[in-house]
Amino acid sequence: MIRVAILGAGIGREHLQAYRKLPKLFDVRWIVDQDEARAESIRSGADFQVSGDIGTVLQDAQVDLIDICLPPQLHTDVAVQALGAGKHVICEKPLATSLKDVARIAVAQAAANRQVFPVFQYRWGPSLAQLRHLIALGLTGQPQVASLETHWSRDADYYAAPWRGTWAGENGGAVLGHAIHNHDLLTHIMGPVATVSAMASTRINDIETEDCAAISFTMENGSLATSSITLGAAFDRTRLRFVFEHLTATSGDAPYAPGSDPWRFEARDPSQQNSIDAAVAAAPDEAVGFEGFLSEVAKAVAGQENQAVRMADGRASIELVTAIYHAARTGQRVHLPIEDRHLLFDGWRP
């Protein structure tokens, strides 16, 4: 049983719901929020303590894991403190707001001999398990092209929270806070990014940060990808298409759990469709979203074989964000990896 403290009762509410589905693996002991009434509002009969003080929880020897669900600018310092207190760490996206801060977390992790799990829950769901199964069987062939659509709706009510839409509070806009999950899925399925070109603008809301972007990627394996992002759509929809040598995989349009909707897996050679359909039917089932993510965290903490998201994944995500912002501001095609002498290594805030 892994004993947990959740810091932040906003997105922490969704984390708590997933923990409740895994009662044999996790025991949520604390919810920490400056607004203790908000923390109480998500209790729904659960037996946890509420506090407005992070320090109290870090000193609790009965807590094994700190789940950070705080605004982005707090992630690094709190993660370092939690590791220093001997706790494992789950950290909501973004893991940090610079590659320099990712390095700080990595140093603290090594010193503490604890594990850090960046949150990328979009990786889990039956349809993504089916796609990974097809890849493992060699039925997809090489990746060729991918397209990502993060077409969501965010209005003035969403930005009523004073830290949202600001560089000081969020450290980024739609690229950092909304499309980051789909970009993680891109690299999860198609491998590392080699180069990035990007355009970004603020067209929808009266905010400091971007709410629209168009991005193109060249992957290390030579495949190509595009990402279209807006917060001005009439709906919240995520659509993904991965074109492989032997088949095309197309998602539904579930915005926050793309693996939950049925996907289409269509053979380029129609004579191979039956083999693909049979492999899809035989793929292992998988929990969706946070539940799937946390199940793998539990395996990792127990020292079992797992598919948990790791520090390297978190760093790759922040590296990609750095490259996107640099490309959008300079008009240059940016090559990865990003070295520590890069202009934005210490952060991309203007």
Secondary structure as GFF3:
##gff-version 3
##sequence-region A 1 350
A	DSSP	beta_strand	2	7	.	.	.	ID=ss1
A	DSSP	alpha_helix	12	20	.	.	.	ID=ss2
A	DSSP	beta_strand	26	32	.	.	.	ID=ss3
A	DSSP	alpha_helix	36	41	.	.	.	ID=ss4
A	DSSP	beta_strand	49	51	.	.	.	ID=ss5
A	DSSP	alpha_helix	54	58	.	.	.	ID=ss6
A	DSSP	beta_strand	65	68	.	.	.	ID=ss7
A	DSSP	three_ten_helix	72	74	.	.	.	ID=ss8
A	DSSP	alpha_helix	75	84	.	.	.	ID=ss9
A	DSSP	beta_strand	88	91	.	.	.	ID=ss10
A	DSSP	alpha_helix	99	112	.	.	.	ID=ss11
A	DSSP	beta_strand	116	118	.	.	.	ID=ss12
A	DSSP	three_ten_helix	121	123	.	.	.	ID=ss13
A	DSSP	alpha_helix	126	136	.	.	.	ID=ss14
A	DSSP	beta_strand	143	153	.	.	.	ID=ss15
A	DSSP	three_ten_helix	158	160	.	.	.	ID=ss16
A	DSSP	alpha_helix	174	177	.	.	.	ID=ss17
A	DSSP	alpha_helix	180	190	.	.	.	ID=ss18
A	DSSP	beta_strand	193	201	.	.	.	ID=ss19
A	DSSP	beta_strand	212	219	.	.	.	ID=ss20
A	DSSP	beta_strand	224	230	.	.	.	ID=ss21
A	DSSP	beta_strand	232	244	.	.	.	ID=ss22
A	DSSP	beta_strand	247	250	.	.	.	ID=ss23
A	DSSP	beta_strand	264	267	.	.	.	ID=ss24
A	DSSP	three_ten_helix	270	272	.	.	.	ID=ss25
A	DSSP	alpha_helix	273	282	.	.	.	ID=ss26
A	DSSP	alpha_helix	289	301	.	.	.	ID=ss27
A	DSSP	alpha_helix	311	330	.	.	.	ID=ss28
A	DSSP	beta_strand	334	335	.	.	.	ID=ss29
###
